[in-house]
Amino acid sequence: MSFSRDASAAAEQGPGAQWRVRVPEESELPAVARIAHEALLAPTFDIDRIRQTVELDRTLAVFDGPQPVGVAGVHSFTMTLPGGPRPVAAVTGVGVWPTHRRRGVLSALMRRQLADIRERGEDVAALFASEGGIYGRFGYGPAAYATDFRVRTREIGLRPDAPRDPALRLRLADAGEARKDMAVVHQAAAAQRVGEFQRSSAWWNTVLRDEPAERGGYGPLMCAVAEDDAGPLGYALYRTRQHWDEHGATESSLWVKELYSTAPAAYTLLWEHVITRDLVCHLSHDMAPPDDPLFTLLADPYRVSKGQVDNLWVRLVDLPAALEKRSFAAPVDVVLEVSDHYCPWNAGRWRLSADTSAARCVPTDGAPDIVLDVSHLGAAYLGGTGLGGYLAAGLVSEAAPGAVQRLDTALHRSDRPHCGKIF
């Protein structure tokens, strides 16, 4: 499918209508990419690195004369959603040149980008937000969260009944040497976790990038692989940092970059490895799933200092298609009245009829059971965030008593959505 490089946002109505939006030429990419770099206060700029994962035909820029002043990109991902892996537009690299803020540039980009995503046949868009107050107005809702945690390793251990398998063995290697094993494990694990995307070779290059200037005082990436005779079952990718206090006692640290497993016993083996590394006193992990099994397997979970941060924000670009392709945990039959300023084709009343085997979402003139914004549906779409909080806050209204509870029950998943790699 091709898209015009000269398509203009001027024909659109609403904020930002005066700006022209187009796909940049290859020669313009460095100047365009620098916009996001400056807007996000990124410490380094490497256009060769950016080229490894950028999709130029999915990059949009706003120009003020010859000068690019706004940019928004998309990665074409296969992401695990409720119901299985599907194409998702992973929005990335969004920024406005500091001199052109508050002038409708971002609105023009978002409007054009959403139209392009719909034309490509992608029902769902997702992103990581740099600020919490930006993307709700464009129809995105916070749909997944992550947990950062810190712990002193000498104060913790795993429960004695944690699953263990003496047939498993552990192998420690440089990250590059273990790349194939990591890719095998991650492909299988990502297919089971809603919110994860399948990584291409270029994305593995990004994950395993290990330049000394980016290590934050830590050592090189190391990878512990848990395996049996059939192959790898899990891995822990981490760095260590040596430190001694004024008395010569170790205060060294270990930072877990990511840990994936396809078998509970392999998961136990990997965490016991990083917790019990000699000389390590402090362990940290910045993007764990909120329901990470580690928190259940710890003998004393109170010893862990945890903080929650938002993870994926989700946007339903084609509302009926997104809901019909989703799986549901329980039967539900509700009429939704949806507002959607940036995707007007979603606005209106929809009857959602679903059970555990199929779903149908069609336009209706029936009286609404729930009145809400498309961003609220985006927040609830992955099954980890309920609509009840929006109802209590007065942002969602309920005409039929109990309708929100019934819809929440149908959308709910017992596992929490999570994406382990910022894009």
C-alpha positions in Angstrom: 0.0 0.0 0.0 1.5 3.4 -1.0 1.0 6.8 0.6 1.4 10.2 -1.0 4.5 12.1 0.1 2.6 15.3 -0.6 -0.6 14.6 1.3 -1.7 17.7 3.2 -3.3 18.1 6.5 -4.8 21.4 5.4 -8.0 19.6 4.2 -8.6 18.3 7.6 -10.7 20.1 10.1 -9.7 20.9 13.7 -6.5 21.9 15.5 -3.4 21.9 13.3 -5.3 22.1 10.0 -3.0 24.8 8.7 0.1 22.6 8.7 1.2 20.3 5.8 2.1 16.8 6.8 4.2 14.5 4.6 6.6 11.6 4.5 10.1 13.0 4.5 12.7 12.2 1.9 15.7 10.1 2.9 18.0 13.1 2.7 15.7 14.9 5.2 15.8 12.1 7.8 18.7 13.5 9.9 17.0 16.8 10.4 13.6 15.2 11.0 15.0 12.7 13.5 16.7 15.4 15.4 13.4 17.0 16.3 12.4 14.0 18.5 15.9 13.9 19.9 15.7 17.6 21.0 12.1 17.3 22.1 12.8 14.3 24.4 16.1 15.8 25.7 18.0 12.7 24.5 21.7 12.9 25.5 23.1 11.5 22.2 22.1 11.6 18.6 23.2 8.8 16.2 21.5 8.8 12.8 23.0 5.5 11.8 21.5 3.9 14.9 18.1 5.5 14.2 18.2 4.1 10.6 18.4 0.5 11.9 14.8 0.5 13.1 13.1 3.6 11.4 10.4 2.9 8.8 10.8 6.0 6.6 7.5 5.3 4.8 5.7 5.4 8.2 7.5 8.6 9.3 5.5 11.8 9.1 6.9 15.3 9.4 5.5 18.8 9.5 7.4 21.6 7.7 7.5 25.3 8.2 8.8 26.3 4.9 11.9 24.2 4.4 12.4 23.5 8.1 11.0 20.4 9.7 9.3 21.3 12.9 7.4 18.1 13.9 7.8 14.4 13.6 5.9 11.2 14.4 6.9 7.6 13.4 5.4 4.1 13.5 7.0 0.7 13.9 5.0 -2.1 12.2 4.9 -4.7 15.0 3.2 -8.0 15.7 2.0 -7.6 19.2 0.3 -10.1 21.5 -3.3 -8.8 22.2 -6.3 -10.5 23.9 -7.2 -13.1 21.3 -3.7 -13.6 19.9 -0.8 -11.8 18.0 -2.0 -9.1 15.6 -0.5 -6.2 13.6 -0.2 -3.1 15.8 1.0 0.4 14.9 3.7 1.1 17.5 3.9 4.9 17.6 7.4 6.3 18.3 9.7 9.3 18.0 7.0 11.9 18.4 8.3 15.5 18.9 7.8 19.1 18.1 10.6 21.6 17.7 10.7 23.8 20.8 10.0 27.0 18.9 6.8 25.6 17.4 5.1 24.2 20.5 1.4 25.0 21.2 0.7 25.8 17.5 -1.2 22.7 16.4 1.8 20.8 15.0 1.3 17.7 17.2 -2.5 17.7 16.4 -1.8 17.8 12.7 0.6 14.8 13.0 -1.7 12.7 15.2 -4.7 13.3 12.9 -2.8 12.3 9.8 -1.1 9.4 11.5 -4.3 7.9 12.7 -5.8 8.1 9.2 -2.8 6.4 7.7 -2.9 3.6 10.4 -6.6 3.0 9.6 -5.8 2.9 5.8 -3.2 0.3 6.4 -5.8 -1.9 8.1 -4.3 -1.8 11.6 -7.0 -1.6 14.3 -4.9 -0.8 17.3 -2.1 1.7 18.0 0.2 1.7 21.0 2.9 3.9 22.5 5.0 4.8 25.5 4.2 8.3 26.7 6.9 10.7 27.7 4.3 12.7 29.7 0.9 11.6 31.1 -1.1 14.6 30.0 -0.4 14.5 26.2 -2.0 11.5 24.6 -5.4 11.1 26.2 -6.7 13.9 24.0 -5.7 11.9 21.0 -7.7 8.9 22.1 -4.9 6.9 23.9 -5.5 5.4 27.3 -3.0 3.9 29.8 -3.5 0.2 29.3 -0.5 -1.4 31.0 1.9 -0.8 33.8 5.3 -1.8 34.9 7.0 -2.3 38.3 10.4 -0.9 39.2 11.9 -2.6 42.3 15.0 -2.5 44.4 16.1 -5.0 47.1 19.1 -5.9 49.2 20.0 -9.4 48.2 21.1 -10.5 51.6 17.6 -9.9 52.9 15.7 -12.0 50.5 15.4 -15.6 49.2 12.9 -17.7 47.4 10.3 -19.9 49.0 11.4 -23.5 49.7 8.5 -24.7 47.6 9.4 -22.7 44.5 9.5 -25.0 41.5 12.9 -26.4 40.9 14.2 -29.0 38.4 17.6 -30.7 38.9 17.6 -31.5 35.2 18.1 -27.8 34.3 21.5 -26.3 34.0 22.7 -22.7 33.9 25.2 -21.2 31.5 26.7 -17.7 31.8 27.9 -16.1 28.6 28.5 -12.7 27.0 25.2 -11.3 25.7 26.2 -11.6 22.1 27.1 -15.2 22.4 23.6 -16.0 23.9 21.7 -14.0 21.3 20.2 -17.0 19.5 19.1 -18.6 22.7 17.5 -15.3 23.9 15.6 -14.9 20.7 14.2 -18.5 20.9 13.0 -17.9 24.5 11.6 -14.4 23.9 9.7 -15.4 20.8 7.8 -18.0 22.8 7.4 -15.9 26.0 6.2 -12.8 24.1 3.5 -14.9 22.4 2.0 -15.6 25.8 2.2 -12.1 27.4 -0.3 -9.5 26.2 1.6 -6.3 25.3 4.8 -7.9 24.1 5.9 -7.6 20.5 8.0 -10.0 18.3 11.5 -8.7 17.9 13.2 -8.4 14.5 17.0 -8.8 14.1 17.3 -5.0 14.1 15.4 -4.8 17.4 17.7 -7.4 19.0 20.6 -5.1 17.9 18.9 -2.4 19.9 18.4 -4.6 23.0 22.0 -5.8 23.0 23.6 -2.5 22.3 26.4 -2.3 24.9 28.6 0.7 24.4 30.7 1.8 27.5 29.3 5.3 27.5 25.7 3.9 28.0 26.4 1.5 30.8 25.9 4.1 33.7 29.0 2.8 35.5 28.0 -0.8 35.2 30.0 -3.5 33.4 29.1 -5.2 30.1 25.9 -7.1 29.5 26.0 -10.7 30.6 23.4 -13.4 30.0 22.5 -16.4 32.1 20.7 -19.1 30.1 18.6 -21.8 31.8 18.4 -24.8 29.6 17.9 -28.6 29.4 18.8 -31.1 26.7 16.0 -29.8 24.4 17.3 -26.2 24.4 16.9 -22.9 26.2 14.0 -22.3 28.6 14.8 -18.9 30.0 17.4 -16.1 30.3 18.4 -13.2 32.5 20.2 -10.3 30.8 22.0 -8.1 33.4 24.9 -5.9 34.3 27.0 -5.7 37.5 28.8 -2.8 39.2 31.6 -3.3 41.7 31.7 -1.0 44.8 33.4 -1.2 48.2 32.5 0.9 51.2 34.9 2.8 53.4 35.6 -0.3 55.4 36.4 -2.5 52.4 33.0 -4.3 52.5 31.2 -5.0 49.2 28.3 -2.8 48.2 28.2 -4.1 44.7 25.1 -4.0 42.5 23.3 -6.0 39.9 20.8 -4.5 37.4 18.5 -6.9 35.6 17.8 -5.5 32.1 15.3 -8.3 31.3 14.4 -11.8 32.4 12.1 -14.1 30.3 11.2 -17.7 30.8 8.9 -20.3 29.4 9.1 -22.8 32.3 8.5 -22.1 36.0 11.6 -24.0 37.2 13.8 -22.1 34.7 12.4 -18.9 36.1 13.3 -20.0 39.7 16.8 -21.0 38.6 17.4 -17.6 36.9 16.3 -15.5 39.8 18.2 -17.6 42.3 21.3 -17.0 40.2 21.0 -13.2 40.2 20.0 -13.0 43.8 22.9 -15.1 45.0 25.7 -13.8 42.9 28.8 -13.4 45.0 29.6 -9.9 46.3 26.2 -8.5 45.1 24.3 -6.6 47.8 21.9 -4.5 45.7 19.6 -5.8 43.0 17.3 -3.7 40.8 15.0 -4.2 37.8 13.2 -1.3 36.1 10.5 -2.8 33.9 9.1 -5.9 35.6 5.4 -6.9 34.9 3.2 -5.9 37.8 2.3 -9.6 38.3 5.9 -10.8 38.0 6.0 -14.3 39.6 9.0 -13.2 41.6 6.8 -11.2 44.0 4.9 -14.4 44.8 8.0 -16.6 45.0 9.9 -14.4 47.5 10.0 -15.8 51.0 9.5 -12.2 52.4 8.0 -9.9 49.7 8.0 -7.0 52.2 11.7 -6.7 51.7 11.3 -5.4 48.2 10.9 -1.7 47.5 8.5 -1.3 44.5 7.2 1.6 42.4 4.6 1.5 39.6 5.0 3.4 36.3 2.8 3.4 33.2 3.8 1.2 30.4 1.8 0.9 27.2 -0.9 3.4 26.1 -3.4 1.9 23.7 -5.6 3.5 21.0 -8.5 1.8 19.2 -8.1 3.1 15.6 -10.9 1.0 14.1 -13.2 0.5 17.1 -15.6 -2.2 15.8 -12.8 -4.3 14.2 -10.6 -4.1 17.4 -13.4 -5.3 19.6 -14.5 -8.0 17.2 -11.0 -9.5 17.0 -10.6 -9.4 20.8 -11.3 -12.4 23.1 -13.7 -12.0 26.0 -13.7 -13.7 29.4 -17.5 -13.7 29.8 -20.6 -12.9 27.8 -21.6 -9.3 27.5 -24.2 -7.4 25.5 -24.0 -3.6 25.9 -24.6 -0.4 23.9 -21.7 2.0 24.0 -21.9 5.7 23.1 -18.4 6.6 22.1 -16.9 10.1 21.6 -13.8 10.3 19.3 -12.6 13.6 18.1 -9.6 12.4 16.1 -11.1 9.3 14.5 -14.7 10.4 13.8 -15.5 7.1 12.2 -15.5 5.6 15.7 -17.9 8.1 17.1 -21.5 7.1 17.8 -23.4 4.2 19.3 -22.2 0.6 19.0 -23.8 -2.6 20.2 -21.1 -5.0 21.5 -22.4 -8.6 21.7 -19.7 -11.1 22.8 -19.1 -14.4 24.5 -16.1 -16.5 25.0 -16.0 -17.7 21.4 -16.8 -14.6 19.3 -17.8 -10.9 19.3 -19.8 -8.6 17.2 -19.8 -4.8 17.3 -22.2 -3.0 15.0 -23.8 0.5 14.8 -27.1 0.9 16.6 -29.7 3.5 17.4 -30.5 1.9 20.7 -30.3 3.7 24.0 -26.7 3.7 25.4 -25.8 1.6 28.5 -22.4 3.3 28.8 -21.2 6.7 27.6 -17.5 7.0 27.4 -14.5 8.3 25.4 -12.5 6.1 23.0 -9.5 6.7 25.3 -11.3 4.8 28.1 -11.8 1.8 25.8 -8.1 2.0 24.9 -7.2 1.9 28.6 -9.4 -1.2 29.1 -8.6 -3.0 25.9 -5.7 -5.1 27.1 -7.6 -6.4 30.1 -5.5 -5.0 32.9 -7.3 -1.7 33.6 -11.0 -1.6 34.4 -13.5 1.1 33.6 -14.7 1.2 37.2 -12.2 3.9 38.1 -13.4 6.1 35.3 -17.0 5.6 36.4 -16.2 6.5 40.0 -14.4 9.6 38.7 -17.4 10.7 36.7 -15.5 10.4 33.4 -17.7 7.5 32.2 -21.4 7.5 32.7 -23.7 4.5 33.1 -27.3 4.5 32.0 -27.9 0.9 32.7 -27.0 -0.1 36.3 -24.2 -2.7 36.4 -23.3 -2.2 32.7 -19.7 -1.1 33.5 -19.2 -4.1 35.8 -20.4 -6.5 33.2 -18.2 -5.0 30.5 -15.2 -5.0 32.9 -15.8 -8.7 33.7 -15.9 -9.5 30.0 -12.7 -7.6 29.2 -10.7 -8.8 32.2 -7.6 -11.0 32.0 -6.1 -12.8 35.0 -2.6 -11.9 33.7 -1.4 -8.3 33.5 -0.5 -6.8 30.1 3.1 -5.6 29.9 5.8 -4.7 27.3 9.4 -5.2 28.3 11.0 -3.0 25.7 10.4 0.7 25.2 10.0 1.6 21.5 
